[in-house]
């Protein structure tokens, strides 16, 4: 009884705020449910409607491009920063704090900050480009540049990944690098044959979380572009939000949510199944 009493606050929170809404949304995905009306069961009609909805395909396309740009770029940048911060340089703790700070800033505040960076009239980027005689584009108002701007913005908040990679780098035995140097290995060969294999489990962890988070990008497009111009930044979550709270189609939005859940689960399963080909686990190697 003591055990159940102690976990009761968590258990109630899980049942009320996670389990019930999940089951409820699954039911609503098979209904026509608008705000203020009683849900009406319509079977698979919501899912059939998705196939002919241009906003669904546009949002899926935009989100896929965002994921393919955000996750690999964030991974490369965070590994590079972590390797720099792993060195014994003066003031390294200050630099670690500076790189981590963006990760603890609220997403809305981050979006507002980048609005002033990307503003075509007085934004920081276009102002600096103007000093060298280059007229910068309308980053957030251009159909061509709006989505790349979102991807670029995602690379700024890699502090959490940097900390995890830094911990992974600290766990790599120094003896491996010393032996490699004796054998005449240069910096690139040590990075390719020691750092990456020994860091692969950490990369795997961050990549999985990165893909899951990137598919749910929402705050930036909502605050900065509202999905425009010409739906160039209409991400999946923004489309879901619009269907639910702008158009009031909660049943249709629930169907969208479950499709996204299936996509994320399938992608996560593929990454996990492929991990045996590129992730190195020392304990597993010893058993073999």
Number of C-alpha atoms within 10 A of each C-alpha: 5 7 7 9 10 10 10 12 10 11 13 12 11 13 12 12 11 11 12 12 13 16 10 11 18 16 16 23 27 21 24 19 22 17 13 7 8 10 17 13 15 14 14 12 15 20 17 11 12 16 10 10 10 10 16 19 14 18 22 19 17 20 23 17 15 22 21 13 19 21 23 15 16 24 19 13 16 25 22 14 20 23 15 15 19 16 9 9 10 8 9 14 11 10 14 19 12 12 20 19 13 17 16 11 11 10 16 15 14 20 19 13 11 18 19 14 17 24 19 20 13 12 17 16 17 20 19 14 13 12 9 8 9 11 13 17 18 17 22 24 18 16 16 14 16 24 28 18 16 23 20 15 17 20 19 16 21 21 23 17 26 25 20 17 25 22 15 18 20 11 11 14 11 10 9 13 19 13 11 16 14 8 9 11 15 11 11 10 13 17 14 11 14 16 18 18 16 21 21 18 18 20 20 17 13 20 19 17 13 18 20 19 14 19 21 16 19 23 17 24 22 21 16 20 19 19 24 18 17 10 18 23 32 28 31 27 23 22 24 25 20 19 18 20 13 11 12 16 19 25 27 24 25 26 26 23 20 16 15 18 14 11 14 18 13 12 15 17 13 11 15 15 10 11 14 10 8 12 18 18 14 10 8 8 8 7 6 5
